[in-house]
Amino acid sequence: MLLETLNPMHYNISSLVADTMPVATVPILILMCFLFLIWSHEETSSIPGPGYCMGIGPLISHGRFLWMGVGKACNYYNKTYGEFVRVWISGEETFIISK
């Protein structure tokens, strides 16, 4: 009888995992969605410019400066957002002021 309880083949682990998996998955998914909403929430800035959008905005902004050059990229952002614009260059927030 003792050997029967110690035998790992006696317990069906796959049925145990299959029964508990849906119960554990729902709270984990809800927690992940909640953390994603908190992480992606950003404070709105009064300064116009491209949005942060989970880090994609700074990558696009920096790429535009590398691709177009400083002068053309500044002109593009000034036409799009106005005279005072917030952009990201090398991951740092940068302000473009022009008239």
Buried (B, 14 or more C-beta within 10 A) or exposed (E): EEEEEEEEEEEEEEEEEEEEEEEEEEEEEEEEEEEEEEEEEEEEEEEEBBEBEEEEBBEBBBEBBEEEEEEEBBBBBBEEBEEBBBBBBEEEBBEBEEE
